[in-house]
Amino acid sequence: MFLNLLKQRYRLVFGYLGNLFVFFPIVLLIPLLYCIWNPEDFLQSLAFVEAASISFVIGMTLKLTMKVRPGSPISVQEGAIVVLFSWVMAIILSALPFIFAGYFNFTQAIFESTSGWTTTGLTLADVETIPGTFLLWRSMMQYLGGAGIAIIMMSAILGPAGLGLYKAEGRMDNLVPNIKSSTRTITTIYGSYAVAGIIMYRIAGMNLFDAINHSLTALATGGFSTKAGSIAEFNSVSVEIVTIVLMLLGATGFGIHYTIWKRNFRAFWKNGEPKLMFVILAIFTPLLMTGTLSIFYSSGAEQFRHSVFQAVSALTGTGFSTVDLVPWNHFGIYLVILLMIFGGDLDSTSGGLKQYRLFALLKILWLEIRRYFLPKDAILKEEIWKGETKRYIDNSLVKEILLVFSLYFLTYAIGTGVLMAYGHSMAFSAFEYASALSTVGLSVGITAPNAPAGLIWAETIGMFLGRLEFLVVIYAITKLMRDGRILLRRRRNA
């Protein structure tokens, strides 16, 4: 009886994965639209058709063999498995065009794809030589990955049954009671900002292709660029201002955006994340100016220009750059590492520890200070807002923060050690792995096409764990192992 139920639940899981893989070829074929204006890239771009065909065959095979009943509910635990498998398969399928076209080997292609979907922005690509279809695909991966497209697509397919998937990815921004409406609201907000970004970039002087790509990747806090020199290559203050606006929008939680769209400014003001983000920027910008940028620029205006941009780029997890970070002193490197670790808002496209957890940590500290001066039986409550939702700080929130922080720094210590084992300095290793784990994309040169495979895989794992924030991966693997043990035990006793 139990084995039949277990099989039925896993048929449901793989059936929903089939829905995703049938839908995914549409996404894979979108870059081919670029060939309408640049037909000379068409032959190399047929690699996308091959990848789309493989995705469709896998999807149809799963759909036909699993035969999922529409609307079947899925639990958060099962949702974690779907989330894990859908991200892994999306990364693999997205890497195939790079392999089929001969630009990367398997390790490099998986790295580039992971960097795209996790909105990191570390790259092994020579962006000056690969066709525009592949540049557009890199930008699309970041834009879709920033929205958590695996969840949005599945929720659109499942309707109310998508709640397990939506929650499994760690989202708290249930904007409206209906999950399908929530995901549509997110895509509407996200899409509107992308269009506005393209228009602003065009006004700032970018050509249309660059404007599309940079709007997608800036909003996704991804950092992929069509230029080898990143934003620095445009050497335009107006382009940098537009980029800063988009980076900050991308690093703001969808729930907070929703309060603005609804003109619920009272709820918006109660959210501590945007305030904390701007306080951090207000502290770190002058520190970067006086401690590092003053070494390279005599003009105060230039110091301010580059320090603001790099501080925003690091904190939001975007990874665009207007300066070369390699010559920076250790103080500047240290400040950027801290900014990358802090990260943007929860439920945003950003990475890192997240402002919500940092703000909650400050609230907990203040709560304990107040409690010290009050009678032992005094009851204190400290509230914290996320979008339009208020919650009180309790043990479950404290445990969640402790767990995420512990897993983050344990992974960070191991990853930094791996990079040091390949001969890199502690400062540069700590910087590069913070960039990977916090899905930022800033680099001091460790990530390169000729880097050892072990180093590339260490960063790939860091990007993946950082994007899914550890817990989804742990929950999914734990459930798979537990169900596997139960299955083996039942068969042994049969």
C-alpha positions in Angstrom: 0.0 0.0 0.0 2.7 2.4 1.1 5.0 1.5 -1.9 2.1 2.2 -4.3 1.5 5.6 -2.7 5.2 6.4 -2.9 5.3 5.5 -6.6 2.2 7.6 -7.2 3.8 10.6 -5.6 7.0 10.3 -7.6 4.9 9.8 -10.8 3.4 13.2 -9.9 6.8 14.8 -9.4 8.3 13.5 -12.7 5.0 14.3 -14.5 5.3 17.9 -13.5 8.9 17.9 -14.5 7.7 16.7 -17.9 5.4 19.8 -18.1 8.5 22.0 -17.6 10.6 20.3 -20.2 7.8 20.5 -22.8 7.6 24.2 -22.2 11.3 24.8 -22.0 12.0 24.5 -25.8 10.0 27.7 -26.4 12.5 29.5 -24.2 15.5 27.9 -25.9 14.3 29.0 -29.4 13.7 32.7 -28.5 17.4 33.6 -29.2 16.9 32.5 -32.8 14.8 35.7 -33.4 18.2 37.5 -33.4 19.0 35.7 -36.7 16.2 37.7 -38.5 18.5 40.7 -38.3 21.7 38.8 -38.4 21.2 35.7 -40.7 25.0 35.0 -40.8 24.7 33.6 -37.2 21.9 31.1 -38.2 24.1 28.0 -38.8 25.9 28.2 -35.4 22.6 29.0 -33.7 21.1 25.7 -34.9 22.6 24.4 -31.6 19.5 25.9 -29.9 17.2 23.8 -32.1 19.1 20.6 -31.1 18.9 21.5 -27.4 15.2 22.3 -27.7 14.5 19.0 -29.5 16.2 17.1 -26.6 14.2 19.0 -24.0 10.9 18.3 -25.9 11.6 14.6 -26.2 12.4 14.3 -22.5 9.3 16.3 -21.6 6.9 14.3 -23.8 8.4 11.0 -22.6 7.8 12.0 -18.9 4.3 13.4 -19.7 3.1 10.3 -21.6 4.6 7.8 -19.1 3.6 9.5 -15.9 0.2 10.8 -16.9 -0.4 13.4 -14.2 -4.0 14.4 -13.5 -4.3 18.2 -14.0 -4.6 20.1 -10.7 -3.1 17.4 -8.5 -1.6 19.0 -5.4 2.0 18.7 -4.5 3.6 19.1 -1.1 6.4 21.4 -0.2 8.7 18.4 0.3 7.8 17.1 -3.2 8.1 20.6 -4.5 11.7 20.8 -3.2 12.5 17.7 -5.4 10.8 19.3 -8.4 12.7 22.6 -7.8 16.0 20.8 -7.5 15.6 18.7 -10.6 14.1 21.5 -12.6 17.0 23.8 -11.9 19.6 21.1 -12.6 17.9 20.1 -15.9 17.4 23.8 -16.9 21.1 24.3 -16.4 22.1 21.2 -18.3 19.7 21.9 -21.2 20.9 25.6 -21.3 24.5 24.4 -21.5 23.9 22.2 -24.6 23.9 25.0 -27.2 27.4 26.1 -26.0 28.6 22.5 -26.3 27.0 21.8 -29.6 28.4 25.0 -31.1 31.8 24.1 -29.9 32.4 27.1 -27.7 32.9 25.2 -24.4 33.6 21.8 -23.1 31.1 20.2 -20.6 32.6 21.7 -17.5 32.8 25.2 -18.9 29.3 25.0 -20.4 27.8 23.9 -17.1 29.6 26.8 -15.4 28.4 29.4 -17.8 24.9 28.1 -17.7 24.9 27.9 -13.9 26.3 31.5 -13.7 23.4 32.5 -16.0 20.5 30.9 -14.2 21.8 31.8 -10.7 22.3 35.4 -11.9 25.9 35.3 -10.9 27.7 36.8 -13.9 31.1 35.1 -13.6 32.0 34.1 -17.2 34.4 32.1 -19.3 33.0 33.4 -22.6 34.8 35.7 -25.0 31.9 38.0 -25.5 33.6 39.9 -28.4 33.6 36.8 -30.6 30.6 34.6 -29.9 27.4 35.3 -31.9 24.7 37.6 -30.8 22.3 34.7 -30.3 24.5 33.3 -27.5 24.9 36.7 -25.9 21.1 37.1 -25.9 20.8 33.6 -24.5 23.2 34.4 -21.6 21.1 37.5 -20.8 17.8 35.6 -21.0 19.1 32.9 -18.6 19.9 35.6 -16.0 16.5 37.4 -16.5 14.5 34.2 -16.2 16.7 32.8 -13.4 16.2 36.0 -11.4 12.5 35.6 -11.5 12.8 32.0 -10.5 11.3 31.0 -13.8 11.2 27.3 -13.0 8.7 28.1 -10.2 6.8 30.7 -12.2 6.4 28.3 -15.2 5.3 25.4 -13.1 2.9 27.6 -11.1 1.4 28.8 -14.3 0.9 25.2 -15.4 -0.3 23.9 -12.1 -2.5 26.8 -10.9 -3.4 26.4 -7.2 -1.5 23.1 -7.1 1.7 25.1 -7.6 1.8 26.3 -4.0 4.2 23.5 -3.0 6.7 24.6 -5.7 6.3 28.3 -4.9 7.1 27.8 -1.2 9.8 25.1 -1.9 12.1 27.7 -3.6 12.0 29.7 -0.4 9.7 32.4 -1.5 7.8 34.5 1.1 6.3 37.0 -1.4 2.9 35.4 -1.7 1.6 38.8 -3.0 -2.1 37.8 -3.3 -4.0 34.8 -1.9 -3.9 32.9 -5.3 -0.5 31.6 -6.3 -1.1 31.9 -10.0 -2.1 35.5 -9.5 1.1 36.1 -7.4 3.3 34.7 -10.1 1.6 36.8 -12.8 1.9 39.9 -10.6 5.7 39.2 -10.3 6.1 38.7 -14.0 4.1 41.9 -14.8 6.3 44.0 -12.4 9.5 42.3 -13.7 8.5 42.7 -17.3 7.5 46.3 -17.0 10.8 47.2 -15.4 12.7 45.4 -18.2 10.9 47.4 -20.9 11.5 50.7 -19.0 15.1 49.7 -18.6 15.5 49.2 -22.4 13.9 52.6 -23.1 16.2 54.3 -20.5 19.3 52.7 -21.9 18.3 53.8 -25.4 17.9 57.4 -24.2 21.3 57.1 -22.5 22.9 56.2 -25.9 23.1 52.4 -26.1 22.2 50.6 -29.3 19.1 48.4 -29.1 20.9 45.1 -28.8 23.1 46.3 -25.9 20.1 48.0 -24.3 18.0 44.8 -24.3 20.8 42.7 -22.9 21.9 45.1 -20.2 18.3 45.8 -19.1 17.7 42.1 -18.6 20.9 41.4 -16.8 20.9 44.6 -14.6 17.4 44.0 -13.5 18.2 40.4 -12.8 21.2 41.6 -10.8 23.1 39.2 -13.0 26.0 41.2 -14.6 26.5 39.4 -17.9 27.5 42.0 -20.5 27.9 42.2 -24.3 31.2 44.0 -23.7 34.5 42.5 -22.4 35.0 45.6 -20.2 31.5 45.5 -18.7 29.8 48.9 -18.1 33.2 50.6 -18.0 33.4 50.2 -21.8 30.6 52.6 -22.3 32.3 55.3 -20.2 29.0 57.0 -19.8 27.6 58.5 -16.5 24.1 58.3 -17.9 24.5 54.6 -18.6 25.9 54.1 -15.1 22.9 55.9 -13.5 20.4 53.8 -15.4 22.3 50.7 -14.4 22.3 51.7 -10.7 18.5 52.3 -10.8 17.9 48.9 -12.4 20.3 47.1 -10.0 18.5 48.6 -7.0 15.1 47.7 -8.4 16.3 44.1 -9.0 17.7 43.9 -5.4 14.4 45.0 -3.9 12.0 42.2 -2.9 8.9 41.6 -5.1 6.7 42.0 -2.1 8.1 45.5 -1.5 7.6 46.4 -5.2 4.0 45.2 -4.8 3.3 47.7 -2.0 4.5 50.5 -4.3 2.4 49.3 -7.2 -0.6 49.2 -4.8 0.4 52.6 -3.5 0.4 51.1 0.0 3.1 53.5 1.2 2.4 52.8 4.8 3.3 49.1 4.4 6.3 50.1 2.2 7.7 52.4 5.0 7.4 49.6 7.6 9.7 47.3 5.6 13.2 47.6 7.0 15.2 46.1 4.1 15.3 49.1 1.8 16.3 51.4 4.7 19.1 49.1 5.8 20.3 48.7 2.2 20.6 52.5 1.8 22.3 52.9 5.3 24.9 50.3 4.2 25.5 52.1 1.0 25.8 55.4 2.8 28.5 53.9 5.1 30.5 52.0 2.5 30.5 54.5 -0.3 32.7 57.1 1.5 34.8 54.3 2.9 35.6 53.1 -0.6 36.1 56.7 -1.8 38.7 57.6 0.9 40.2 54.2 1.5 40.7 52.9 -2.1 39.4 55.1 -5.0 41.4 58.1 -3.8 44.5 56.1 -4.7 43.5 55.9 -8.4 41.5 59.2 -8.9 42.4 62.7 -7.8 39.0 64.1 -8.7 36.4 63.8 -5.9 33.6 63.4 -8.5 35.4 60.4 -10.1 36.0 58.8 -6.7 32.3 59.2 -5.9 31.1 58.0 -9.3 33.0 54.7 -9.2 32.6 54.0 -5.5 28.9 54.4 -5.6 28.6 52.2 -8.7 30.9 49.4 -7.3 29.1 49.5 -3.9 25.7 49.2 -5.5 27.0 46.5 -7.9 28.4 44.4 -5.0 25.6 44.8 -2.5 22.9 44.1 -5.1 24.8 41.1 -6.4 25.0 42.3 -9.9 28.7 42.3 -10.7 28.9 45.0 -13.3 32.1 47.0 -13.0 33.4 50.4 -14.1 36.9 49.8 -12.8 39.5 47.1 -12.7 39.5 45.5 -9.2 42.8 43.7 -9.4 45.0 46.7 -8.4 42.8 47.6 -5.4 44.3 47.5 -2.0 43.2 44.9 0.6 40.9 47.4 2.3 38.9 47.9 -0.8 38.8 44.2 -1.5 37.6 43.6 2.1 34.8 46.2 1.8 33.5 44.7 -1.4 33.6 41.2 0.1 31.4 42.4 3.0 29.0 44.0 0.6 28.7 40.8 -1.5 28.1 38.8 1.6 25.3 41.1 2.9 23.4 40.9 -0.4 20.0 42.4 -1.4 16.5 41.9 -0.3 14.8 38.5 0.4 12.5 37.5 -2.5 14.5 39.6 -4.9 16.8 38.6 -7.7 19.8 39.3 -5.5 22.0 36.8 -3.5 24.0 36.9 -0.3 22.7 36.5 3.3 19.9 39.0 2.4 18.8 42.3 4.1 15.8 40.7 5.7 17.9 38.4 7.8 20.4 41.1 8.6 17.6 43.4 9.7 16.0 40.7 11.7 19.4 40.0 13.4 19.6 43.7 14.4 16.1 43.5 15.7 17.0 40.5 17.8 20.1 42.2 19.2 18.0 45.3 20.1 15.3 43.0 21.7 17.9 41.3 23.9 19.4 44.7 24.9 15.9 45.9 26.0 15.2 42.6 27.8 18.4 43.0 29.8 17.0 46.2 31.5 13.5 44.9 32.1 12.1 42.4 34.7 12.6 38.8 33.9 8.9 38.2 33.4 8.5 41.1 31.0 7.0 40.0 27.6 8.6 41.8 24.6 7.5 41.4 21.0 9.5 42.7 18.0 7.7 42.9 14.6 9.3 42.7 11.2 7.6 43.4 7.9 8.0 41.6 4.5 5.9 43.4 1.9 2.4 43.8 3.3 2.9 40.9 5.8 3.9 41.4 9.4 5.4 38.7 11.6 6.9 38.7 15.0 10.4 37.6 15.7 10.2 34.1 17.2 12.3 31.0 17.6 11.5 29.6 14.1 12.9 32.8 12.5 16.0 32.8 14.7 16.6 29.1 13.8 16.2 29.8 10.1 18.7 32.7 10.3 21.2 30.6 12.3 20.9 27.7 9.8 21.3 29.8 6.7 24.2 31.8 8.2 25.9 28.6 9.4 25.6 26.8 6.0 26.7 29.9 4.1 29.9 30.5 6.1 30.7 26.8 6.2 30.4 26.6 2.4 32.3 29.9 2.1 35.2 28.6 4.2 35.5 25.3 2.2 35.2 27.1 -1.1 37.8 29.7 -0.2 40.1 26.9 0.9 39.7 25.1 -2.5 40.7 28.2 -4.4 43.7 28.8 -2.1 44.7 25.1 -2.7 45.1 26.1 -6.4 47.7 28.6 -5.5 45.7 31.8 -5.2 46.1 34.3 -2.3 43.7 34.3 0.6 42.4 37.8 -0.2 41.7 37.0 -3.8 40.3 33.5 -3.0 37.9 35.0 -0.4 36.8 37.6 -2.9 36.2 35.2 -5.8 34.3 32.7 -3.7 32.2 35.3 -2.0 31.3 36.5 -5.5 30.3 33.0 -6.6 28.4 32.0 -3.4 26.6 35.3 -3.2 25.8 35.1 -6.9 27.5 38.5 -7.7 30.0 38.0 -10.6 32.7 40.5 -9.7 36.1 38.9 -10.3 39.8 39.5 -9.6 40.9 37.2 -12.4 40.7 33.8 -10.8 37.8 32.7 -13.0 39.2 32.3 -16.4 38.9 29.9 -19.4 42.2 28.2 -18.5 41.3 27.7 -14.8 41.5 24.1 -13.5 38.3 22.0 -13.8 38.3 21.5 -10.0 38.3 25.2 -9.3 35.5 25.7 -11.9 33.3 23.0 -10.3 33.9 24.5 -6.8 32.6 27.8 -8.0 29.7 26.1 -9.9 28.6 24.4 -6.7 28.9 27.6 -4.8 26.7 29.5 -7.3 24.1 26.8 -7.2 23.9 26.5 -3.5 23.9 30.3 -3.1 21.0 30.7 -5.5 18.8 28.1 -3.9 20.0 29.1 -0.4 21.0 25.6 0.7 17.8 24.5 2.4 15.9 23.5 -0.8 18.8 21.3 -1.8 19.1 19.8 1.7 15.3 19.1 1.9 15.2 17.5 -1.5 18.2 15.3 -1.0 17.0 14.3 2.5 13.6 13.3 1.2 15.1 11.4 -1.7 17.5 9.5 0.7 14.7 8.8 3.2 12.3 7.5 0.5 15.1 5.5 -1.0 15.9 3.9 2.4 12.2 3.1 3.0 12.0 1.5 -0.5 15.1 -0.7 0.1 13.8 -1.7 3.5 10.4 -2.7 2.2 11.9 -4.7 -0.6 14.3 -6.4 1.7 11.5 -7.4 4.0 9.2 -8.5 1.1 
